[in-house]
Amino acid sequence: MRFAQIVVGPAGSGKSTYCSYMQQHAMDSKRNIQVVNLDPAAEHFNYTPLTDIRELIHLDDAMEDEELHYGPNGGLIFCLEFLIENQDWLKAQLCGGEDELMLGEPDDDYILFDMPGQIELFTHLKMGKQLVQLLESWNFRTCVVFCLDSQFMVDGAKFISGTMAALSVMANMEQPHVNVLTKVDLLSVEARKQLELYLEPDTHNLMGELTIGTAFGEKYRKLTEAIGSLIEDFSLVRFFPLNVDDEESVGDLLLQIDSILQYGEDADVQVRDFDEPEENEDPNADM
């Protein structure tokens, strides 16, 4: 069995930084985690990718083509569609291009897929789901990691907005899912205290904050309360704060995702044999 994190989120939410720190944490723990870049618009990241979509197609290829002339958003969609259509290239990079089940693959192969920052690819378009289905057919067990910038999640309106975006990705991708608040290390002490209110939110208090004091809030009060009740009653969304400067924070998040993926559960239990005491040996000799 092989394992994959599909790292998604809005542009600038810290997906590449997440992948870099996760890989470094794994190296420090004597684990091997590889990263695959599937963002055709990427310019810089702090990891060496196992595979890079830019070797197949770059965003500039779609934008500068005389026939296509796509803009940035349309170009990203085209690049992901092109990747799905040329899945043999990706399979050759990840699996060696074998047609049969990858029986020769290393056990516990663990890969992070750094995805583009165009959120529509995962909220309502089909390419993200198609990629996951391909990975599952190649013997990967997958988990979606949805990254949101914690700096934009410190008031009620933005919290509801981020929550709805996370719900859209969950519903569209239909995969085990973890929501991560990134860049906690960049928050001020006061902002961190404010953020704690949204990690285990009291939805009724949040709704009061949103619906009282503004004309918009009063007009859409029932809709806002219905959204809040939906989130609270079904416990649909929870966020995990990530501070990359805190090794314990990185390790706890990786442990949670490993548990979701059931990583390491098939490993053999290591048993240590102890020598039996000799018959003439006095057990109280050292006392």
N, C-alpha and C positions, 0 to 999 in steps of 0.2 A: 504494500500500500504506500502511496505517495501522498504528500500533504501540500496544500496551497492556501495562502491568504490572498484574496482579491482586494487590493487596497484602493478604495475609491473615495471621492469627496470633491467638493468645489475646488476651483483653482486657488492656489495659495493656502490651502488648508494644512499643508505640512506632510503630504503623502510621501514624498521622496525622503524627507528628513526622518519620518517614521521608519521607512525601510532601512535607511542607513544605520540608525541607532539600534534597531532590532538585530540587524546583521552583526554589528559590533558587539552587542550584548551576548549573542550566541557564540561568537568567537571567544569572548572572555570566559564563557561557560563550557568551552571545548565542544560546542555544537556546530554543525555545518548548516547554515541557512544561506541559500542563494537568492539573488534578486533578478527579476526579469523586467526590463523597461518596455512597457507597451504604450508609452506616450510619444507619438511621432513629433510632437512639438517641443520636447524636452531640450533644454540647452545646457543644463549643468546639474549634476548630482554628485554626492560624495561617496558613491559606491561604484564598484566595477561590475557591470551587469553580466550575468550569465548569457543572456540573449538580449538584443536590442532591436526593436521594431524598425528603427531608422536605417538598419541595414537592408530592410525590405522596402520600406517606403517612408518618406519624410513629409511632413506637412507642406513644406515648400513645393514638393512635387505636385501636390494637388492644387495648390494656389497659383502656381506659375505655368501649369499646363495650358497650352493654347486653346484646347477644346473645353477643358473643365472650368477653369477660372473660378474656383471655389473661394469663398471667404474663409476666415479662420474656423468658424463653427462648422460650416459645411465640409471643410477640408478634413477636420477631425473625424466626422462621421464617415466620410469616404474612406479614410485610412483604416478605420476599424472594420468596415465592410470588406475592404481589400484584404485585410489580414484573415478574416473568416473565410473568404473565398480561396485564399492561398494557405489553407490550414496545413498542407503538407510541409510547407517551409517551417512553420512553428513546431510541428511534430518532429521534424528532423532535428531541430535545435534541442528539444526537450527529451526526445525518446529515441533518437537515432534513426527515425524514419521507418522503423519496423512495422509491418502490417499486423503481425500477431500481437497478442497480449504481452506487455513488457515484462516477461518473466526474468529477464536478465538485469533489470533495473536494480540499483542499490535500494535496500530497505530503508524506510524512513526518509526518503528524499523529500526535502522541505524547501519550498520556493515561495517568495513573495512576488506578486505581480503588481508593479507600480503602474496604475492606470491613468488615462488622461483626466484633466480636471473639468471636463464638460459634463455636468451633472445629468443632462438629458439622456446621455448614453445609458444611464442606470436607473433613472426614475420612470421612463416610459418607452424608450427605444429597446430593440430586441438584441442588439449586438453583445451587450454585457452578459445576458442570459445565454446566448449562443456560445460565447467563450467558455462559460462555466460548464455547459453541456459537453463541449469538446474535451475539457480537462477531465471530467468525470469518465468519459469514454476511454481516456488514456490512463485510467487507474489512479486518479487524484481524488482525494477527499478535500472538499473546499469549505472555506468560511469567508464571508464578506466582512471586511473591516472598513467601516464608514467613518472618515475623519472630518471633524468640524473644528474650526478655529475657536478656542475658548474665549478669545478676546471679543467675539461677537455674540457671546451667550450669557451676558451678564444683565439682561433685563427681560421682562416677561414676554414682550412681543417677539423678540429675536429667539427666545427659547421655544416658543410655540412654532415659529417658522422653521427652526432647525429640526424640531421634533417631527413636523410634517414631512420635511425632506427625507429624514431617516425612514419614516414609515413608507414613503413612496418607493425608496430603494428596496426595503424589505419585501414589499408586496410584489415588486416587479422581478426581483432576482430569485425569490423563493429559495433562499439558502440560509443556513445558520449565519447569524449576524451579530456583530459587536460594534457598538457606537463609541468612538473615542474622541474626547475633547483634547485637542493638541495645544501646544504652546502655553501650557499652564505655567511653565518656568518664566514666561515673559510677563505674567500678570503682577500687578502690585499686590501688596499685602491686603489692602482693602478690597481689591477686585477678587482675590482668592476667597475671601470670606463671603462675598456676594455670590460667587460661583457655587459655593457649598449649598446654597438654598435651592439650586436647580439639580443637584445630583440625586436628592431624594425629595422631589418637590411636593409641596402642599398645593394641589391644583386649585382648590377653592380660593386660597390667598392670591394665587397668580391670576385667577380670573377676575378677582376684585381689583387688582392692580391694573388690569387691561380695560375693564369696562367702566370704571368710575372716573369722572373728571374730563372726559373728552366726548365730543359729539359722535365721533366714529365709534367709540367704545359703547356708548349707549345705543346706537342704532343697530349694531351687530352683537348685542349682548347675548342673545339666545344662541347664536351660532358659536360664539366664543365659549360659552358654557358647555355646549354640546361637545365641542372638540376636547375641552378639558376633561369632561366626564369620560369620554371614550379612552383617552390616554390613561386616566387613573383606574377606571373600572377593570380594564383588561391588562394593565401593567405591560403595555406594548413597547415602551421605549425606556431604556436606562442608559446613562452615559458613564463611561469610564475615563477619569481624568488622567492624562499622561504628562508627567514632568520628566523630560529627557535628561535632566541633570541629576535625577534620583534613580540610582540603579534598582532600588527596591520597587519603584513605580513601574519601570520598564519590565522587570522580572515578573511582577504580579500580573501585568497585562498579558505577557507571553504565556504565563501559566494558565490563565483563563482561556485563552484561545486554544492552547494545546489540549485543554480539557474538552472543549467543544469539538475539536477535530479528533479526539480520542488518540492523540499522538502518544506513542510509547506504551499503549495498553497491551500491545501484542508482544512486547519485548519479553525475553526469557528472564525469569527471576534468578538473580545470582545468589547461589547458596555457598556458604563457606563451610568447609568441613573442619571440625576440630578433632585433634588427636584424643583418643580415649586415654584416661589415666591408667598407668601401669598398675597391675594387681598389688604389687608390694609398696606402692607409693602411699605414704601417709597423708591423707587430705588435710591434717592439722599441723603438718610439718612447718608451715610458714607462720603459724599463729604463736 
